[in-house]
Amino acid sequence: MAKNTAQLFSLFGLANLVLARRQLLASPGSIAS
């Protein structure tokens, strides 16, 4: 069961990263680089 939870968390983290990246790319004006 712990293994499944770890997999779930890693998947959730990956999805979060992708979503955050997409949001940042959608609004390039928010980053001052």
C-alpha positions as CSV (number, residue, x, y, z in Angstrom):
1,M,0.0,0.0,0.0
2,A,2.8,2.4,0.8
3,K,4.3,1.7,-2.6
4,N,1.1,2.7,-4.3
5,T,0.9,5.9,-2.2
6,A,4.5,6.8,-3.2
7,Q,3.6,6.2,-6.9
8,L,0.5,8.4,-6.5
9,F,2.5,11.2,-4.9
10,S,5.2,11.1,-7.6
11,L,2.6,11.2,-10.3
12,F,0.9,14.1,-8.6
13,G,4.2,15.9,-8.4
14,L,4.9,15.4,-12.1
15,A,1.4,16.7,-13.0
16,N,1.9,19.7,-10.8
17,L,5.3,20.5,-12.5
18,V,3.7,20.2,-15.9
19,L,0.8,22.4,-15.0
20,A,3.0,25.0,-13.4
21,R,5.3,25.0,-16.4
22,R,2.3,25.4,-18.7
23,Q,1.0,28.4,-16.7
24,L,4.5,30.0,-16.7
25,L,4.7,29.6,-20.5
26,A,1.2,30.9,-21.0
27,S,2.2,34.2,-19.3
28,P,5.8,35.1,-20.3
29,G,5.3,38.6,-19.0
30,S,5.2,37.4,-15.4
31,I,8.9,36.3,-15.5
32,A,11.6,39.0,-15.5
33,S,14.3,36.9,-17.2
